[in-house]
């Protein structure tokens, strides 16, 4: 039988994996901001991905 009780936003995010996506988006935004502050010509660039350890 299906459970029709209301769910918290946190529960939905955890169940769907959106929390991981949100955390990665936040990390990319912070990295992009740091690059723009420290790299000449960074206004023409955008961080779109990163790998742990690289």
Secondary structure, DSSP 8 states (H G I E B T S, - for coil): ----S---HHHHHHHHTHHHHHHHHHHHHHHHHHHHHHSTTGGG-------TT-
